[in-house]
Amino acid sequence: MGAGDKAQSLVFPRPAEKHGTWSWLRPAQGQAPWTPYELTPALPDAQFFDSPATLEDGMLRLLTEPPEQEH
């Protein structure tokens, strides 16, 4: 997960589909709904910090946008 002002985001390579909104859904405790996190595009020059990497359980979600209508 992101840090600081991006605490509700996840750095992730953006999928190729561009006609919609991508987010990461992380399971909540018990019967609570899953929590969505905004995807922050990964930079091509990745930086690895001293803290160990973590593996998160979740799902990648695409909310599609309706096609534009021609007039």
Buried (B, 14 or more C-beta within 10 A) or exposed (E): BEEEEEEEBBBBEEEEEEEEEBBBBBEEEEEEEEEBBBBBEEEEEEEEEEEEEEEEEBEEBEEEEEEEEEE
